[in-house]
Amino acid sequence: MTGADARARPPGSLAGGVLAGVALILLAMLLSSVVFSVVRADRYIREAAVHRGHSALDLLATLHVQSMLNRRSLGDDDGATRAFDATLAAYSHDTRDVRVWMAMSPQTLYWQSRRGAGTMELPQDRLDHSAIAARRDLVEVVGTSVRLVRPVILGEGIAADRRCVACHTAGPGAARKGQVIGLYSAQVSMVADRARWRAAFLREVIWLVCVALAALLALALWLRRALLRPLRRVERLALRMAHGHIDRPIEGLHTSHEFGRIGSALEQFRQALVQKRALAEYNAFLATHDALTGLPNRAAFAERLRQLLVEAGSARARAEPLPATLCVMIDLVRFKAINDRHGREAGDAVLCTLARALRQALLPGEHVARLHGDEFAACRLVAGPAEIEEFLARLRRALATPLHDGDMVIGTGAASAMPWRPRTAPASTS
């Protein structure tokens, strides 16, 4: 990516990205929890409906068998039959989500018709016919309902009583043992159970959403305090250093976690920049100054002398009082003897002492430099002999400064030559 592309991209938010990621994770967890809860609740509701259906069939079978065994006649107006019908009607009224009924097999319907009975209970749907044909219990989920069918086989289960067998095997069209004589059927509605579960689940989801939003808010506040503020502090510090403000130490990031290490790294980087700047300044200083005495070197002195000449020319062009550029060349005497007698260190000390004295003797607009070895030079603009003499007098006093080396005093003198405009005779000092 180029720099232009990077600048063209809109700034992003780290906290926003973190919050978006956490929100997606929470949403994924919530959706997976919803799917798991829906599947589990559907299975539980279906199993509960099947259990209620079997209970209803057990109750229906028990009541029917007892009423049939206790009836005194085969008519529909028998007391046991009426009690069974009333009990079944009350049960259906009280348990509206469970509906039960009985049906006769084709063989029993034929037997009933041959006997002239008025009660003809026909199978109601496909599952009733399938249970009669399959001779086994069937359970099927149809939409929001569970259908259960339990066939009654003569001579088995609840139809194994000898009185039941004797009744159904007597008369024209009678059944034989092992034949299906009827069935008990139930239909259990799951609408109410699912509605109750949806209401409870909706409350649970609302609670979870509120908890998730509260967690996101708490996370946002924590990110603002623990992440965004230190990051903004890091950004300000980095921009400050990028603009060259590196003198103030890094503060405000001295912690035990990652930002503390970032602060330490920034402080090390700042110190490296300070050292680099100091080295650059020192190299720039060495390019124009003498390393021993700190005075400007030959190149710097030549540039300053050129500037003085330009200023003198400009003043002449403006018809101002004619200034002149004074340049004094200074050569130390007896300096070689000092080096030979006292050593090079003493000679360097003499040069530094004289350089310091010359620098202190200067006034604004005056310049002094070390050209080479024991050669120095000074320059300024002057307007007459009086300024020349005053300038030379100050230079003589500075050059007469002795060096105290223990009990020994080391001194030197200087010879000078000066060109000056307008014409004057060269002067010498010692």
N, C-alpha and C positions, 0 to 999 in steps of 0.2 A: 504494500500500500504506500502510495506517495504521500508527501507532506500535504499537498493540496487536498487529496481525498480524505486524509485524516482531519484536516480543518473543516472540510465540508460536512462531515458527519456530525449530527447533533449530539450534544453532551448527554451521556447517560447517567443514571442514578444507581449507585451500588446498592443502597438501601432498598430502592424500588425493585431491583433485580432479585435481591435476597427475599424480600417480602413476596414477590411474585412466585419465586420458586417454592417457598414454604406454603403459600396459598395453594399452588398446584398439588403439592404433596398432600396437604390436608384434604383437598377436594378429591384426590384419588383415593385416599383412605376412607373418606366419607362415602364415595360411590361404591367402593368395594364392600364397605360395611352394609350399605343399603341393599346391594345385590345379595350378599350373604344372608341378611336378615329376611329379605323377601323369600328367598328359597327355603330357608329354615322355617319361617312362619307358615308358608304354604304347605310344606310337608307336615308340620305339626297340626295345622288346622285340618288337613285331609285325614291324618291318622286319628284325630279326635272325632271327626265326623264318622269315620268307619267304626270307631269304638262305640259311639252313640247308636249307630245303626244296628250293630250286633246286639247291643243291650235291648234296643227296641224289638228286634226280632225274637230275642229270648223271652221278653215279656209277652209278646204276641203269641208265641208258640205255647208258653205255659198256660196263659189264659184260655186259649182255644182248646187245648187238650183237656183242661179241667172242665170247661163248659161242655165239651162233647161227651166226656165220661160221666158227667153228672146230670145230663139231660134225661128226662123221663119219656120224651116222645121225639119223633123225627120232624115234627112241625116247627115252623119258624116262630110260633108263639110260645114255645117252651120257656119256662122261667130261666133256666141256665143260659139259653140262647139270648134272651132279652138282657140278662145281666152282663153277658159278654159284650153285646153290642153297645150297651150304655158305658161300660168301662172303656171300650175302645174309642167311643166318641169323646169321653172326658179326657182321655190321654191325648187325642189328636188336638183338642181345644187348648190344653195346657202346654203342649209342646208343639208350637206351630212350625218350628224348623225341622220337625221329624214327622213324616207321613208314612203310615204302615197300611198294608192291605193284604188280603189273601186271594189266591187264585186257584182254580181247579184245573187239573190236567184234562186233556181231551177224553181220556178213559173215564175219569170221574164225572165229567159233564154228561157223557153218554149214560153213565150209570144213574145220575140224578134224573135225567130225562125219562129213563125207563121206569123209575120209581115214582114219577109224577111230582117231584119236588119243585117248589117255586124258586128256590135260591140257586142262582147260576152265576158264579163268580168267575169271570173270564180274565185271562191274562191281559195286562194293560199295555205292554210295550214289547219291543224286540227282546230286551233282556229277560223278561219273564219266559218267553218262548225258548230262548237259548238255554236257560237254566233247566227247563223241562227236558230239552233234548240232550243236554250235556250230563244231566243227573248229578250235578255238583254245585257247590256254592259259587256264586259269581259276584264280583265287586267291580264297579266301573265308575269313573269320574266323568260326569256329563256336565260341562259348563261349570256352574257354581254349585252343583249338587253331586252327592255321592249316592249311587244306586247299589243296593245289596239285595240279592235274591238267594233264598235258601229252599231248595226243593225238599218235599216230604216223600220219603220212600216207604212204602208199606212193609212193615216187618222190621224196620230199622229205626234207630234213634227214638224220637218221640212217638213214632207210629209202630213201635214194637209191642205195645200193650195188647194182650189177647182180645180185649173187648173191641179195640180199634180194628184189629185184623178180622175178627168175626163179623163186624158190621160191614166192612168194605168188601168182604169176599162172599157176601150173601146176596141173593137175588139176581135177576137177569142183568147182564152186562157187568157183573162184578169183576173187581181187579184181582190180580194175583200178587203174591208176595214178591217183592223186588221191583214192582212197578211204581212210577211216580204218580201219586194220587193228588198232589197239589203243591203249593209253594207259599212261603211267607216272603213278602217283599217290602222293602223300606226305601224311602228317599229322604236323605238328610241334606238340608240346605246349609251352605257355608257362607251365605251372604252376611248374616248378622255377625258371625265370628270374624270374617274378614273386615267388616266395617269397624268393629271394635278394635281389631289389631291396627288398622290404618290410622284410627284416631290416636291410639297410644303411640304408634310409631311416628306420626307427625309431631306429636309433642316431644318425643325423644330427638327427632331430627332438628327441630327448632332449638332445643336446648343445646345440642351439639354445635349447631351453627353459631349460636350466641357464645359458647365457650371458645370456638375457633376464632371468631372475630375478636373476642377479648384477648386471646393469646396473640393474634396478629398485632393488635394495638400495643400490647405489652412488649412484643418483639420489636415493633417500630420504635417505641420509646427507648428500649435498650440499645437498638442499633444507632439511634441518634446520639445517645450519650457515649456508648462504648466504642462506636466505629466511625460515625460521620464526623463528630467533633475532632477526634485525633486526626482523621484523614484531611479535614480542612486545615488543621494546624500544620500537618505535613506539607499540604499544598502551598500555604502561605510561606512556610520556611523555604521550600524549594524555589518559589518565585522570588523571594527576597534574595536568595543566593544567586539566582539567575540574573538579577538586576545588579549584581555586584556588591550587595550589602552583606558582607561576610565577617564583619568585625565583631558583631554581637554573638555570644555563644548560643547554642541550641538549648532552649528551655521549654518546659511544659510537656515533654514526652518521656520523662524518667519514670517508667513503670516496669513491672516485672514481665509483661507479656510481649507480644510481637512489636507493638508500637514503641516500647522501650528500646528494643533492639534496633528498630528503624531510627529512633532518635540518636542512639549511639553511632549508627552508621552515618547519619547526616552530620553529626558533630565531627566525626573523623573526616568526612568529605570536606566539611567547612575548613577544618584545620589544614587539610591538604591544599585547598584553594588559597588559604592565607599564606602557606609556605610557598606555593607556586607564585603568588603575586609578589611576595617579598623577594623571591629569587629573580623574578622578572624585573622588579624595581632595582634590585642590586645589579643585575646585568646591564640595565639601562644606565644606571649610575656609573658603572665601570666604563661604559662606552664613552662617557663625556667627562669623567673625573679620574684623578690619580688615585690608585688603590691605597697608597701609603698615607698620603696627607689629606685626602678628601678634597683637594682643590681641583678646579676644572683642569682638564688636560689641554694638550696643544690644539686639538681639533676644536674643542669647545671655546678656547680662547680666541682662535682665529674667527669663529662665527660671531662671537661677541664684538671683536674688533671690527668686523665687517659691518655689524649693525650700527656701531658708533660712527663709522664713516658715512653710512647712509643717512643717519640723523644729521650729521654735520652738513652733508650735501643738501638735505631738505631745508635746513635752516638758512643756508646760503640762497636757495631758490626763493625763500619767502622774504629775502632782504632783511633778515634779522641780524643782530650783532654777530660778527663773524666768529664762530667757535672753531676750535681746533681739536683734533684727536691726539691725545697724549698717550704714547706707548713707552713704557719703561722696561727695559730688559735687565734683569738682575742675575748676576753670576756670583755665587759664594766663593770667598777666598779662604784658604787654609782648610777647606773641607776634606781634601784628600789626606791631609796630615791627620785630621781627626779620625778618619776611618782607619788609617794605618796605625795610629797610636792607641786608640780606645776601642777599635773594633767596629764592625758594620752596624751592630745594634746601637751603639752610641751615635753613629752617623745618622741612622734612621730616626733616632730620638731628636737629634738636632733639627732635622728636616720637619718633623711633626711639630716641634715647638715653634719654629719660625713660621710654618704655615698657619698655625693657630694665632700667632701674634699678628701676622699680616691680615688674616681674615677679620680680627677684632679691630684693626686700624682702619678698615674701609668704611666709607660712607655710602649712602644710596647713590647709585649710578657709577660706582667704581668697581673694578674687577681685577682679580689677581688669579694667576694660574701657575702650575708647575709644568714646565715644558719638557724637561728631561734632566735626570740626575740632580745636580745642584743648580739648575737653571730655572729661574722664575720670571714672570712677566706681569706687569700691571698696566691698566689702561683706564682712561676716562676722557670726558670732554672738558676742555678748559677754555677760558675766555681771556686769559692774560698771564703774565709772569707771576703775579701774586698767587694765583691758584696752583701754579706749577710748584712754587717753592713750598707752599703749605702741604701739598700732596707728597712731595719728596721728603719733607721733614717727618711726616707721619711714617713713611716707609722706613726712614733711617732709624727712628725709634723702635719700630717693630723688629728690624733686622739686628738691632743691638741687644735683643733679649737673650740672656745667657741660659744655658742648661745646667741645672744642679744635679750632679750624679754623685750622691753621697757627700763626702767632704770636698769633692772636686767640682769646679765650675768650668764648663766648656763653652767657649764663645767663638764666634766667627764674624767675619765682615762680609761686605758685598761690594761689587763693582757694578755700576749701572750705566746704561746708555739710553738716551731718549731722543727720538725724532719728534719734532713739534712744528705745528704750523700756527702763525707765520714764523719765519726763520728765526732761530736762536741758536746759540752755541750749545753743543752737547754738555751735559753735566755729569759728574762722577761723584759717587759717595763711597765711603769706606767705613 
